[in-house]
Amino acid sequence: MMVLYIYGTYLLQYEWASFSVHEKAFTHRLVDYVWRWELDIVFEHLKAFTFSEAMLHNLDLYLAVGAPVAVLYFWLERNRIRWLQGFVQQGNLPVEKARLLTWGLELYLWMVFADYIFILLLVPFHLGLPRAHYVCAGCAFTLGIVSLSAYLWVSAELVAMAKVSGDVVRNTWALRAQNRVRPALKLFVLLHFITCGAAYWKVENLGSDGKALLFGVLETLVILSYQGAHVVFALDDVTVGSGEGLHADKLAKLAAAEIQIPKRPGTGVPSKLREKPVATDTK
């Protein structure tokens, strides 16, 4: 909601009467400005309609909400990844493959951590420091798409392994991962590539308000997709959280099956245990 508020407020306050008024006169390619080393003009055109420009006037809000949310998300993701790594260790996999999947999950987790760091660094390195800002933004975007792609690779292996495990909790996780989580993540990755295309279209037409607005909207959707990824990952958390309950039910059934019920001598029919009063001799 914070992301939508910041960008929505920015669009509402924009003077739409000036939208595309001088578009044809000022449309140039990025490489033309760079060739003439007119970087100030480049930065001025690049910031138009971006989320970075929108957050420039809401840095305190961005940090106050973003920092605790990033800590919470990372903590939840760490717990989920540790459960999945335990799943890998308990599976009947070759040592090398188990090690590779465990390493892949760990790499994904720390890419998420680094991504959050760069996202939060956008506050001190705001558009007032454009070179540092675009480095941080580029690293955050790259880590976002690489981390999602890495998780898609690892989760494909985990789903295949879970289906043949015969375990109720793991089969449930595999079903949800295949039908909900992975399709959503593929959509988020596709959104990154579409945004890259919009970025290229924008830098080839600097000064075009329409193309800048298209990129700004897609960029904001990419930011929202990171939150969407955590929503679909919550499906994993539900499975993991219910896992203890499912295991407890299975253990209770196994314990009940192991209770030996006394039988009547000479028959195969279980006896009903009754307490009989003990006769006492009053004499």
Accessible surface in RSA format (square Angstrom, percent):
REM  Atomic radii and reference values for relative SASA: ProtOr
REM  Chains: A
REM  Algorithm: Lee & Richards
REM  Probe-radius: 1.40
REM  Slices: 20
REM RES _ NUM      All-atoms   Total-Side   Main-Chain    Non-polar    All polar
REM                ABS   REL    ABS   REL    ABS   REL    ABS   REL    ABS   REL
RES MET A   1   170.75  88.4 149.74  99.1  21.00  50.0 124.43 105.8  46.32  61.4
RES MET A   2    30.14  15.6  20.52  13.6   9.62  22.9  26.16  22.2   3.98   5.3
RES VAL A   3     2.46   1.6   2.46   2.2   0.00   0.0   2.46   2.1   0.00   0.0
RES LEU A   4    94.21  52.5  87.78  62.8   6.43  16.2  88.35  62.0   5.86  15.8
RES TYR A   5   124.65  58.2 115.23  65.6   9.42  24.5  82.86  62.3  41.79  51.5
RES ILE A   6     0.27   0.2   0.00   0.0   0.27   0.7   0.00   0.0   0.27   0.7
RES TYR A   7    11.18   5.2  11.18   6.4   0.00   0.0  11.18   8.4   0.00   0.0
RES GLY A   8    27.69  34.1   0.00   N/A  27.69  34.1  26.65  73.1   1.03   2.3
RES THR A   9    34.11  24.3  32.34  32.8   1.78   4.2  25.74  34.6   8.37  12.7
RES TYR A  10    34.23  16.0  29.64  16.9   4.59  11.9  28.33  21.3   5.90   7.3
RES LEU A  11    41.71  23.2  41.05  29.4   0.66   1.7  41.26  29.0   0.46   1.2
RES LEU A  12   155.46  86.6 127.94  91.5  27.52  69.2 130.03  91.3  25.44  68.4
RES GLN A  13   137.49  76.9 108.25  79.1  29.24  69.6  43.43  92.5  94.06  71.3
RES TYR A  14    56.69  26.5  42.84  24.4  13.85  36.0  38.35  28.8  18.33  22.6
RES GLU A  15   132.34  76.0 123.67  93.6   8.67  20.6  48.40  93.6  83.94  68.5
RES TRP A  16   108.62  43.6  93.40  45.2  15.21  35.7  84.96  45.3  23.66  38.4
RES ALA A  17   100.84  92.7  65.58 101.2  35.26  80.2  78.38 110.4  22.46  59.5
RES SER A  18    56.48  47.7  47.35  63.2   9.13  21.0  40.60  86.5  15.89  22.3
RES PHE A  19    58.94  29.5  45.30  28.1  13.64  35.5  45.30  27.5  13.64  39.0
RES SER A  20    40.02  33.8  24.22  32.3  15.81  36.4  21.35  45.5  18.68  26.2
RES VAL A  21    89.44  58.9  56.79  51.4  32.65  78.7  64.05  55.7  25.39  68.9
RES HIS A  22   119.20  65.1 111.46  77.5   7.74  19.8  75.80  78.1  43.39  50.5
RES GLU A  23    41.66  23.9  40.38  30.6   1.28   3.0  11.56  22.4  30.11  24.6
RES LYS A  24   202.28  98.7 176.35 108.2  25.93  61.7 123.05 110.8  79.23  84.4
RES ALA A  25    73.90  67.9  42.62  65.8  31.28  71.2  53.78  75.7  20.12  53.3
RES PHE A  26   105.81  52.9 105.81  65.5   0.00   0.0 105.81  64.2   0.00   0.0
RES THR A  27    44.93  32.0  27.40  27.8  17.54  41.8  25.78  34.6  19.16  29.0
RES HIS A  28    70.87  38.7  65.58  45.6   5.30  13.5  41.97  43.3  28.91  33.6
RES ARG A  29   112.43  47.2 112.24  57.2   0.19   0.5  37.60  51.4  74.83  45.4
RES LEU A  30    47.80  26.6  47.80  34.2   0.00   0.0  47.80  33.6   0.00   0.0
RES VAL A  31    72.94  48.0  69.67  63.1   3.27   7.9  71.89  62.5   1.05   2.8
RES ASP A  32    47.91  33.6  44.76  44.6   3.15   7.4   9.70  22.8  38.21  38.1
RES TYR A  33    11.20   5.2  11.20   6.4   0.00   0.0   5.52   4.1   5.68   7.0
RES VAL A  34    57.81  38.0  54.41  49.3   3.40   8.2  54.41  47.3   3.40   9.2
RES TRP A  35   219.26  88.0 192.42  93.1  26.84  63.0 167.20  89.1  52.07  84.5
RES ARG A  36   124.37  52.2  97.39  49.6  26.98  64.2  59.30  81.0  65.07  39.4
RES TRP A  37   178.41  71.6 164.13  79.4  14.27  33.5 139.89  74.6  38.52  62.5
RES GLU A  38    58.54  33.6  51.42  38.9   7.12  16.9  24.01  46.4  34.53  28.2
RES LEU A  39    27.21  15.2  25.15  18.0   2.06   5.2  25.15  17.7   2.06   5.5
RES ASP A  40   117.02  82.0 107.70 107.2   9.32  22.0  37.43  88.1  79.60  79.4
RES ILE A  41    73.43  41.8  70.98  52.9   2.46   5.9  73.40  52.9   0.03   0.1
RES VAL A  42     5.08   3.3   5.08   4.6   0.00   0.0   5.08   4.4   0.00   0.0
RES PHE A  43    35.44  17.7  33.23  20.6   2.21   5.7  33.39  20.2   2.05   5.9
RES GLU A  44   102.32  58.7  95.21  72.0   7.10  16.9  41.39  80.1  60.93  49.7
RES HIS A  45    37.54  20.5  33.06  23.0   4.48  11.5  20.98  21.6  16.56  19.3
RES LEU A  46    32.09  17.9  30.40  21.7   1.70   4.3  30.40  21.3   1.70   4.6
RES LYS A  47    57.04  27.8  57.00  35.0   0.04   0.1  15.57  14.0  41.48  44.2
RES ALA A  48    28.35  26.1  24.59  37.9   3.76   8.6  28.35  39.9   0.00   0.0
RES PHE A  49     2.47   1.2   2.39   1.5   0.08   0.2   2.39   1.5   0.08   0.2
RES THR A  50     7.65   5.4   7.65   7.8   0.00   0.0   7.33   9.8   0.31   0.5
RES PHE A  51     6.08   3.0   6.08   3.8   0.00   0.0   6.08   3.7   0.00   0.0
RES SER A  52    11.35   9.6   9.91  13.2   1.43   3.3   1.59   3.4   9.76  13.7
RES GLU A  53    32.60  18.7  32.60  24.7   0.00   0.0   5.18  10.0  27.43  22.4
RES ALA A  54     2.25   2.1   0.00   0.0   2.25   5.1   0.04   0.1   2.22   5.9
RES MET A  55     2.46   1.3   2.46   1.6   0.00   0.0   1.74   1.5   0.72   1.0
RES LEU A  56    54.28  30.2  42.80  30.6  11.48  28.9  42.94  30.2  11.34  30.5
RES HIS A  57   152.73  83.5 119.62  83.1  33.11  84.7  84.63  87.2  68.10  79.2
RES ASN A  58    33.91  23.4  28.10  27.2   5.81  14.0   5.81  14.0  28.10  27.2
RES LEU A  59    36.08  20.1  33.02  23.6   3.06   7.7  33.14  23.3   2.94   7.9
RES ASP A  60   126.15  88.4 119.67 119.1   6.48  15.3  39.96  94.0  86.19  86.0
RES LEU A  61    63.92  35.6  57.39  41.1   6.52  16.4  61.95  43.5   1.96   5.3
RES TYR A  62    13.39   6.2  13.39   7.6   0.00   0.0   7.33   5.5   6.05   7.5
RES LEU A  63    79.95  44.5  79.06  56.6   0.88   2.2  79.06  55.5   0.88   2.4
RES ALA A  64    68.79  63.2  45.95  70.9  22.83  51.9  57.49  81.0  11.30  29.9
RES VAL A  65    53.02  34.9  50.00  45.3   3.02   7.3  53.02  46.1   0.00   0.0
RES GLY A  66    14.01  17.3   0.00   N/A  14.01  17.3  11.55  31.7   2.47   5.5
RES ALA A  67    29.16  26.8  28.91  44.6   0.26   0.6  29.14  41.0   0.02   0.1
RES PRO A  68    77.51  56.5  66.59  60.7  10.93  39.7  72.84  60.1   4.67  29.0
RES VAL A  69    53.09  34.9  51.96  47.0   1.13   2.7  53.09  46.1   0.00   0.0
RES ALA A  70     9.81   9.0   7.76  12.0   2.05   4.7   9.18  12.9   0.63   1.7
RES VAL A  71   106.82  70.3 101.47  91.9   5.35  12.9 105.90  92.0   0.92   2.5
RES LEU A  72    92.29  51.4  88.70  63.5   3.59   9.0  92.15  64.7   0.15   0.4
RES TYR A  73    49.42  23.1  49.39  28.1   0.03   0.1  22.80  17.1  26.62  32.8
RES PHE A  74    33.24  16.6  33.24  20.6   0.00   0.0  33.24  20.2   0.00   0.0
RES TRP A  75   140.67  56.5 139.10  67.3   1.57   3.7 117.90  62.9  22.77  36.9
RES LEU A  76    64.18  35.7  62.74  44.9   1.45   3.6  63.19  44.4   0.99   2.7
RES GLU A  77     3.56   2.0   3.54   2.7   0.02   0.0   0.00   0.0   3.56   2.9
RES ARG A  78   103.21  43.3 103.21  52.6   0.00   0.0  16.78  22.9  86.43  52.4
RES ASN A  79    61.47  42.4  53.79  52.0   7.68  18.5  27.24  65.6  34.23  33.1
RES ARG A  80     2.54   1.1   0.65   0.3   1.89   4.5   2.21   3.0   0.33   0.2
RES ILE A  81     0.00   0.0   0.00   0.0   0.00   0.0   0.00   0.0   0.00   0.0
RES ARG A  82    82.46  34.6  72.37  36.9  10.10  24.0  47.51  64.9  34.95  21.2
RES TRP A  83    64.06  25.7  53.68  26.0  10.38  24.4  40.08  21.4  23.98  38.9
RES LEU A  84     0.06   0.0   0.06   0.0   0.00   0.0   0.06   0.0   0.00   0.0
RES GLN A  85    18.50  10.3  18.48  13.5   0.02   0.0   8.46  18.0  10.04   7.6
RES GLY A  86    26.06  32.1   0.00   N/A  26.06  32.1  25.20  69.1   0.86   1.9
RES PHE A  87     5.64   2.8   2.28   1.4   3.35   8.7   3.95   2.4   1.68   4.8
RES VAL A  88     0.35   0.2   0.00   0.0   0.35   0.9   0.00   0.0   0.35   1.0
RES GLN A  89   113.20  63.3  86.83  63.5  26.37  62.8  39.82  84.8  73.38  55.7
RES GLN A  90   124.14  69.4  95.59  69.9  28.55  68.0  38.54  82.0  85.60  64.9
RES GLY A  91    20.13  24.8   0.00   N/A  20.13  24.8   8.13  22.3  12.00  26.9
RES ASN A  92   158.96 109.6 121.88 117.8  37.08  89.3  39.94  96.1 119.02 115.0
RES LEU A  93    41.96  23.4  20.22  14.5  21.73  54.6  22.01  15.5  19.94  53.7
RES PRO A  94    90.16  65.7  77.40  70.6  12.75  46.4  89.43  73.8   0.73   4.5
RES VAL A  95   105.24  69.3  97.51  88.3   7.73  18.6 100.45  87.3   4.79  13.0
RES GLU A  96   119.05  68.3 114.83  86.9   4.22  10.0  64.34 124.4  54.71  44.7
RES LYS A  97    85.86  41.9  80.41  49.3   5.45  13.0  42.47  38.2  43.39  46.2
RES ALA A  98    13.41  12.3  13.41  20.7   0.00   0.0  13.41  18.9   0.00   0.0
RES ARG A  99   140.08  58.8 135.75  69.2   4.33  10.3  58.86  80.4  81.22  49.2
RES LEU A 100    86.40  48.1  82.78  59.2   3.62   9.1  86.12  60.5   0.28   0.7
RES LEU A 101     2.29   1.3   2.29   1.6   0.00   0.0   2.29   1.6   0.00   0.0
RES THR A 102    32.89  23.4  32.89  33.3   0.00   0.0  32.89  44.2   0.00   0.0
RES TRP A 103   141.42  56.8 136.48  66.1   4.94  11.6 113.67  60.6  27.75  45.0
RES GLY A 104     1.64   2.0   0.00   N/A   1.64   2.0   1.54   4.2   0.11   0.2
RES LEU A 105     0.29   0.2   0.29   0.2   0.00   0.0   0.29   0.2   0.00   0.0
RES GLU A 106    51.12  29.3  51.12  38.7   0.00   0.0  35.57  68.8  15.54  12.7
RES LEU A 107    72.67  40.5  67.59  48.4   5.08  12.8  72.15  50.7   0.52   1.4
RES TYR A 108     4.39   2.0   4.39   2.5   0.00   0.0   0.94   0.7   3.45   4.2
RES LEU A 109     0.14   0.1   0.14   0.1   0.00   0.0   0.14   0.1   0.00   0.0
RES TRP A 110   118.60  47.6 114.13  55.2   4.47  10.5 108.36  57.8  10.25  16.6
RES MET A 111    20.70  10.7  19.36  12.8   1.34   3.2  11.54   9.8   9.15  12.1
RES VAL A 112    14.16   9.3  13.46  12.2   0.70   1.7  14.16  12.3   0.00   0.0
RES PHE A 113    81.12  40.6  81.12  50.2   0.00   0.0  81.12  49.2   0.00   0.0
RES ALA A 114    31.25  28.7  29.13  44.9   2.12   4.8  31.25  44.0   0.00   0.0
RES ASP A 115     9.71   6.8   9.71   9.7   0.00   0.0   0.76   1.8   8.95   8.9
RES TYR A 116    25.11  11.7  24.89  14.2   0.22   0.6  24.52  18.4   0.59   0.7
RES ILE A 117    74.44  42.4  73.79  55.0   0.65   1.6  73.99  53.3   0.45   1.2
RES PHE A 118    55.92  28.0  55.92  34.6   0.00   0.0  55.92  33.9   0.00   0.0
RES ILE A 119    37.96  21.6  37.96  28.3   0.00   0.0  37.96  27.3   0.00   0.0
RES LEU A 120    40.25  22.4  37.18  26.6   3.07   7.7  37.53  26.4   2.72   7.3
RES LEU A 121    57.73  32.2  57.73  41.3   0.00   0.0  57.73  40.5   0.00   0.0
RES LEU A 122    20.61  11.5  20.61  14.7   0.00   0.0  20.61  14.5   0.00   0.0
RES VAL A 123    18.78  12.4  17.48  15.8   1.31   3.1  17.48  15.2   1.31   3.5
RES PRO A 124    71.24  51.9  53.45  48.7  17.79  64.7  63.21  52.2   8.03  49.9
RES PHE A 125    72.37  36.2  72.37  44.8   0.00   0.0  72.37  43.9   0.00   0.0
RES HIS A 126    52.80  28.9  52.68  36.6   0.12   0.3  27.50  28.3  25.30  29.4
RES LEU A 127    18.76  10.4   6.24   4.5  12.52  31.5   6.58   4.6  12.18  32.8
RES GLY A 128    50.63  62.4   0.00   N/A  50.63  62.4  28.11  77.2  22.52  50.4
RES LEU A 129    91.10  50.7  88.38  63.2   2.72   6.8  91.10  64.0   0.00   0.0
RES PRO A 130    28.10  20.5  28.10  25.6   0.00   0.0  28.10  23.2   0.00   0.0
RES ARG A 131   145.04  60.9 138.24  70.5   6.80  16.2  71.78  98.1  73.25  44.4
RES ALA A 132    35.47  32.6  25.95  40.0   9.52  21.7  33.02  46.5   2.45   6.5
RES HIS A 133     1.38   0.8   1.38   1.0   0.00   0.0   1.06   1.1   0.32   0.4
RES TYR A 134    64.54  30.1  56.23  32.0   8.32  21.6  56.01  42.1   8.53  10.5
RES VAL A 135    95.46  62.8  88.16  79.8   7.30  17.6  94.05  81.7   1.41   3.8
RES CYS A 136     8.93   6.8   8.93  10.0   0.00   0.0   0.00   0.0   8.93   9.6
RES ALA A 137    29.02  26.7  23.50  36.3   5.51  12.5  25.25  35.6   3.76  10.0
RES GLY A 138    34.82  42.9   0.00   N/A  34.82  42.9  33.88  93.0   0.94   2.1
RES CYS A 139    42.65  32.3  37.24  41.5   5.40  12.7   6.43  16.3  36.21  39.0
RES ALA A 140     7.37   6.8   7.36  11.4   0.01   0.0   7.37  10.4   0.00   0.0
RES PHE A 141    54.58  27.3  51.89  32.1   2.68   7.0  54.08  32.8   0.49   1.4
RES THR A 142    73.64  52.4  73.57  74.6   0.07   0.2  49.53  66.5  24.11  36.4
RES LEU A 143    34.59  19.3  34.59  24.7   0.00   0.0  34.59  24.3   0.00   0.0
RES GLY A 144     1.13   1.4   0.00   N/A   1.13   1.4   1.13   3.1   0.00   0.0
RES ILE A 145    23.07  13.1  23.07  17.2   0.00   0.0  23.07  16.6   0.00   0.0
RES VAL A 146    67.34  44.3  65.44  59.2   1.90   4.6  66.92  58.1   0.41   1.1
RES SER A 147     5.51   4.7   5.51   7.4   0.00   0.0   0.00   0.0   5.51   7.7
RES LEU A 148     8.47   4.7   8.47   6.1   0.00   0.0   8.47   6.0   0.00   0.0
RES SER A 149    49.43  41.8  42.24  56.4   7.19  16.6  32.87  70.0  16.55  23.2
RES ALA A 150    18.98  17.5  11.86  18.3   7.12  16.2  18.42  25.9   0.57   1.5
RES TYR A 151     1.18   0.5   1.04   0.6   0.14   0.4   0.59   0.4   0.58   0.7
RES LEU A 152    23.16  12.9  23.06  16.5   0.10   0.2  23.06  16.2   0.10   0.3
RES TRP A 153   104.43  41.9  95.75  46.3   8.68  20.4  85.26  45.5  19.17  31.1
RES VAL A 154     0.11   0.1   0.11   0.1   0.00   0.0   0.11   0.1   0.00   0.0
RES SER A 155     0.45   0.4   0.45   0.6   0.00   0.0   0.45   1.0   0.00   0.0
RES ALA A 156    43.51  40.0  33.17  51.2  10.35  23.5  35.92  50.6   7.59  20.1
RES GLU A 157    56.85  32.6  52.47  39.7   4.38  10.4   5.84  11.3  51.01  41.6
RES LEU A 158     0.00   0.0   0.00   0.0   0.00   0.0   0.00   0.0   0.00   0.0
RES VAL A 159     8.68   5.7   8.68   7.9   0.00   0.0   8.68   7.5   0.00   0.0
RES ALA A 160    59.38  54.6  50.21  77.5   9.17  20.9  54.67  77.0   4.71  12.5
RES MET A 161    19.78  10.2  13.72   9.1   6.06  14.4  18.98  16.1   0.79   1.1
RES ALA A 162     0.00   0.0   0.00   0.0   0.00   0.0   0.00   0.0   0.00   0.0
RES LYS A 163   108.47  52.9  83.95  51.5  24.53  58.4  56.22  50.6  52.26  55.7
RES VAL A 164   126.30  83.1  93.15  84.3  33.15  79.9 100.34  87.2  25.97  70.4
RES SER A 165    46.24  39.1   8.09  10.8  38.15  87.9  17.66  37.6  28.58  40.0
RES GLY A 166    65.51  80.8   0.00   N/A  65.51  80.8  35.17  96.5  30.34  68.0
RES ASP A 167    21.16  14.8  18.50  18.4   2.66   6.3   9.37  22.0  11.79  11.8
RES VAL A 168    75.90  49.9  73.22  66.3   2.68   6.4  75.61  65.7   0.29   0.8
RES VAL A 169     2.11   1.4   2.11   1.9   0.00   0.0   2.11   1.8   0.00   0.0
RES ARG A 170    40.70  17.1  40.58  20.7   0.12   0.3   1.78   2.4  38.92  23.6
RES ASN A 171    55.82  38.5  50.35  48.7   5.47  13.2  23.57  56.7  32.25  31.2
RES THR A 172    41.06  29.2  37.30  37.8   3.76   9.0  25.79  34.6  15.27  23.1
RES TRP A 173     0.43   0.2   0.43   0.2   0.00   0.0   0.28   0.2   0.15   0.2
RES ALA A 174     1.06   1.0   1.06   1.6   0.00   0.0   1.06   1.5   0.00   0.0
RES LEU A 175   107.66  60.0 105.47  75.5   2.19   5.5 107.28  75.3   0.38   1.0
RES ARG A 176    63.20  26.5  62.01  31.6   1.20   2.8   8.40  11.5  54.80  33.2
RES ALA A 177     1.22   1.1   1.22   1.9   0.00   0.0   1.22   1.7   0.00   0.0
RES GLN A 178    77.54  43.4  69.52  50.8   8.01  19.1  16.87  35.9  60.67  46.0
RES ASN A 179    90.17  62.2  66.43  64.2  23.74  57.2  23.12  55.6  67.05  64.8
RES ARG A 180   129.46  54.4 120.41  61.4   9.05  21.5  32.34  44.2  97.11  58.9
RES VAL A 181     0.56   0.4   0.56   0.5   0.00   0.0   0.56   0.5   0.00   0.0
RES ARG A 182    35.60  14.9  35.60  18.1   0.00   0.0   2.00   2.7  33.60  20.4
RES PRO A 183    63.46  46.3  54.27  49.5   9.19  33.4  57.12  47.2   6.34  39.4
RES ALA A 184    20.17  18.5  14.45  22.3   5.71  13.0  19.48  27.4   0.69   1.8
RES LEU A 185     0.00   0.0   0.00   0.0   0.00   0.0   0.00   0.0   0.00   0.0
RES LYS A 186   110.52  53.9 104.72  64.3   5.81  13.8  57.82  52.0  52.70  56.1
RES LEU A 187   111.27  62.0 107.30  76.8   3.97  10.0 110.56  77.6   0.71   1.9
RES PHE A 188    28.19  14.1  28.19  17.5   0.00   0.0  28.19  17.1   0.00   0.0
RES VAL A 189    18.19  12.0  18.19  16.5   0.00   0.0  18.19  15.8   0.00   0.0
RES LEU A 190    96.58  53.8  94.58  67.7   2.00   5.0  96.33  67.7   0.26   0.7
RES LEU A 191    29.96  16.7  28.98  20.7   0.98   2.5  29.82  20.9   0.14   0.4
RES HIS A 192     0.00   0.0   0.00   0.0   0.00   0.0   0.00   0.0   0.00   0.0
RES PHE A 193   122.49  61.3 113.98  70.6   8.52  22.2 114.12  69.2   8.37  24.0
RES ILE A 194    87.31  49.7  78.01  58.1   9.30  22.4  84.93  61.2   2.39   6.5
RES THR A 195     3.12   2.2   3.12   3.2   0.00   0.0   3.12   4.2   0.00   0.0
RES CYS A 196    57.21  43.3  48.41  54.0   8.80  20.7  25.82  65.4  31.39  33.8
RES GLY A 197    41.63  51.3   0.00   N/A  41.63  51.3  35.67  97.9   5.96  13.3
RES ALA A 198     7.67   7.1   1.93   3.0   5.74  13.1   5.04   7.1   2.64   7.0
RES ALA A 199    30.96  28.5  30.18  46.6   0.78   1.8  30.96  43.6   0.00   0.0
RES TYR A 200   146.78  68.5 142.31  81.0   4.47  11.6 108.26  81.4  38.52  47.5
RES TRP A 201   124.58  50.0 124.50  60.3   0.08   0.2 106.29  56.7  18.29  29.7
RES LYS A 202     7.58   3.7   7.58   4.6   0.00   0.0   6.33   5.7   1.24   1.3
RES VAL A 203    32.07  21.1  32.07  29.0   0.00   0.0  32.07  27.9   0.00   0.0
RES GLU A 204    46.34  26.6  39.69  30.0   6.65  15.8  10.99  21.3  35.35  28.9
RES ASN A 205    33.09  22.8  32.40  31.3   0.70   1.7   0.15   0.4  32.95  31.8
RES LEU A 206     1.19   0.7   0.53   0.4   0.67   1.7   1.19   0.8   0.00   0.0
RES GLY A 207    20.96  25.9   0.00   N/A  20.96  25.9   9.23  25.3  11.73  26.3
RES SER A 208     2.18   1.8   0.19   0.3   1.99   4.6   0.22   0.5   1.96   2.7
RES ASP A 209    27.85  19.5  27.81  27.7   0.04   0.1   0.08   0.2  27.77  27.7
RES GLY A 210    32.46  40.0   0.00   N/A  32.46  40.0  25.85  70.9   6.61  14.8
RES LYS A 211    44.41  21.7  42.79  26.3   1.62   3.9  10.04   9.0  34.37  36.6
RES ALA A 212     4.67   4.3   4.67   7.2   0.00   0.0   4.67   6.6   0.00   0.0
RES LEU A 213    40.16  22.4  40.16  28.7   0.00   0.0  40.16  28.2   0.00   0.0
RES LEU A 214    73.53  41.0  69.35  49.6   4.19  10.5  73.20  51.4   0.34   0.9
RES PHE A 215    33.59  16.8  33.59  20.8   0.00   0.0  33.59  20.4   0.00   0.0
RES GLY A 216     0.00   0.0   0.00   N/A   0.00   0.0   0.00   0.0   0.00   0.0
RES VAL A 217    59.22  39.0  58.75  53.2   0.47   1.1  58.93  51.2   0.29   0.8
RES LEU A 218    22.77  12.7  22.77  16.3   0.00   0.0  22.77  16.0   0.00   0.0
RES GLU A 219    33.46  19.2  33.24  25.1   0.22   0.5  13.42  26.0  20.05  16.4
RES THR A 220     6.64   4.7   6.64   6.7   0.00   0.0   6.64   8.9   0.00   0.0
RES LEU A 221    76.96  42.9  74.78  53.5   2.18   5.5  74.78  52.5   2.18   5.9
RES VAL A 222     4.35   2.9   4.35   3.9   0.00   0.0   4.35   3.8   0.00   0.0
RES ILE A 223    43.64  24.8  43.10  32.1   0.53   1.3  43.10  31.0   0.53   1.4
RES LEU A 224    38.64  21.5  33.71  24.1   4.93  12.4  33.94  23.8   4.71  12.7
RES SER A 225     5.14   4.3   0.99   1.3   4.15   9.6   4.95  10.5   0.19   0.3
RES TYR A 226    32.84  15.3  31.39  17.9   1.45   3.8  31.65  23.8   1.19   1.5
RES GLN A 227    52.37  29.3  52.21  38.2   0.16   0.4  17.46  37.2  34.91  26.5
RES GLY A 228    19.65  24.2   0.00   N/A  19.65  24.2  18.53  50.8   1.12   2.5
RES ALA A 229     5.26   4.8   5.26   8.1   0.00   0.0   5.26   7.4   0.00   0.0
RES HIS A 230    29.74  16.3  21.82  15.2   7.92  20.3  10.18  10.5  19.57  22.8
RES VAL A 231   102.83  67.7  96.85  87.7   5.98  14.4 100.26  87.1   2.57   7.0
RES VAL A 232    22.05  14.5  21.43  19.4   0.61   1.5  22.05  19.2   0.00   0.0
RES PHE A 233     5.88   2.9   5.88   3.6   0.00   0.0   5.88   3.6   0.00   0.0
RES ALA A 234    41.95  38.6  41.48  64.0   0.47   1.1  41.71  58.7   0.23   0.6
RES LEU A 235    43.45  24.2  43.45  31.1   0.01   0.0  43.45  30.5   0.00   0.0
RES ASP A 236     0.16   0.1   0.16   0.2   0.00   0.0   0.02   0.0   0.14   0.1
RES ASP A 237    47.66  33.4  40.10  39.9   7.56  17.9  25.70  60.5  21.95  21.9
RES VAL A 238    84.58  55.7  76.53  69.3   8.05  19.4  83.39  72.5   1.20   3.2
RES THR A 239     0.47   0.3   0.35   0.4   0.12   0.3   0.33   0.4   0.15   0.2
RES VAL A 240    33.35  21.9  29.81  27.0   3.54   8.5  29.81  25.9   3.54   9.6
RES GLY A 241    53.87  66.4   0.00   N/A  53.87  66.4  36.81 101.0  17.06  38.2
RES SER A 242    50.18  42.4  38.47  51.3  11.71  27.0  41.52  88.4   8.66  12.1
RES GLY A 243     2.77   3.4   0.00   N/A   2.77   3.4   2.77   7.6   0.00   0.0
RES GLU A 244   141.60  81.3 133.03 100.6   8.58  20.4  50.66  98.0  90.94  74.2
RES GLY A 245    39.54  48.8   0.00   N/A  39.54  48.8  36.46 100.1   3.08   6.9
RES LEU A 246    58.21  32.4  56.74  40.6   1.48   3.7  56.76  39.9   1.45   3.9
RES HIS A 247    80.33  43.9  80.10  55.7   0.23   0.6  50.59  52.1  29.74  34.6
RES ALA A 248    56.39  51.8  47.10  72.7   9.28  21.1  51.61  72.7   4.78  12.7
RES ASP A 249    82.02  57.5  79.28  78.9   2.74   6.5  16.85  39.7  65.18  65.0
RES LYS A 250    72.34  35.3  70.19  43.1   2.14   5.1  55.15  49.6  17.19  18.3
RES LEU A 251   117.11  65.2 113.31  81.1   3.80   9.5 113.73  79.9   3.38   9.1
RES ALA A 252    61.84  56.9  49.38  76.2  12.47  28.4  56.87  80.1   4.97  13.2
RES LYS A 253   151.12  73.7 141.67  86.9   9.46  22.5  90.36  81.3  60.76  64.7
RES LEU A 254   105.61  58.8 105.29  75.3   0.32   0.8 105.59  74.2   0.01   0.0
RES ALA A 255    56.78  52.2  49.90  77.0   6.88  15.7  53.65  75.5   3.14   8.3
RES ALA A 256    64.67  59.5  49.70  76.7  14.97  34.1  51.26  72.2  13.41  35.5
RES ALA A 257    82.75  76.1  45.34  70.0  37.41  85.1  57.54  81.0  25.21  66.8
RES GLU A 258   127.30  73.1 110.37  83.5  16.93  40.3  44.20  85.5  83.10  67.9
RES ILE A 259   118.51  67.4 102.54  76.4  15.97  38.5 108.05  77.8  10.47  28.4
RES GLN A 260   157.97  88.3 137.65 100.6  20.32  48.4  60.18 128.1  97.79  74.2
RES ILE A 261   106.44  60.6  93.49  69.7  12.94  31.2  94.38  68.0  12.05  32.7
RES PRO A 262    68.50  49.9  56.53  51.5  11.98  43.5  68.33  56.4   0.18   1.1
RES LYS A 263   132.86  64.8 107.40  65.9  25.46  60.6  56.03  50.4  76.83  81.8
RES ARG A 264   131.27  55.1 127.32  64.9   3.95   9.4  29.82  40.8 101.45  61.5
RES PRO A 265   132.15  96.3 104.80  95.5  27.35  99.4 115.94  95.7  16.21 100.7
RES GLY A 266    88.30 108.9   0.00   N/A  88.30 108.9  44.90 123.2  43.40  97.2
RES THR A 267    70.94  50.5  50.49  51.2  20.46  48.8  60.00  80.6  10.94  16.5
RES GLY A 268    62.80  77.4   0.00   N/A  62.80  77.4  33.09  90.8  29.71  66.5
RES VAL A 269    95.45  62.8  94.25  85.3   1.20   2.9  95.45  82.9   0.00   0.0
RES PRO A 270    74.26  54.1  64.74  59.0   9.53  34.6  64.74  53.4   9.53  59.2
RES SER A 271    23.87  20.2  16.35  21.8   7.52  17.3  11.60  24.7  12.28  17.2
RES LYS A 272   156.80  76.5 137.16  84.2  19.64  46.8  88.74  79.9  68.06  72.5
RES LEU A 273   135.20  75.3 103.61  74.1  31.59  79.4 106.01  74.4  29.20  78.6
RES ARG A 274   181.58  76.2 150.93  76.9  30.65  73.0  55.99  76.5 125.59  76.1
RES GLU A 275   176.62 101.4 144.99 109.7  31.63  75.3  64.35 124.5 112.27  91.7
RES LYS A 276   168.57  82.2 148.12  90.9  20.46  48.7  92.62  83.4  75.95  80.9
RES PRO A 277   131.75  96.0 103.32  94.2  28.43 103.3 115.08  95.0  16.67 103.6
RES VAL A 278   132.72  87.3 108.38  98.1  24.33  58.6 112.63  97.9  20.09  54.5
RES ALA A 279   102.05  93.8  67.28 103.8  34.77  79.1  77.17 108.7  24.88  65.9
RES THR A 280   108.74  77.3  84.27  85.4  24.47  58.3  66.19  88.9  42.55  64.3
RES ASP A 281   121.47  85.1  84.61  84.2  36.86  87.2  43.17 101.6  78.30  78.1
RES THR A 282   132.48  94.2  93.02  94.3  39.46  94.0  72.37  97.2  60.12  90.9
RES LYS A 283   224.29 109.4 161.16  98.9  63.13 150.3 137.33 123.6  86.96  92.6
END  Absolute sums over single chains surface
CHAIN  1 A    16757.0      14259.7       2497.2      11560.3       5196.6
END  Absolute sums over all chains
TOTAL         16757.0      14259.7       2497.2      11560.3       5196.6
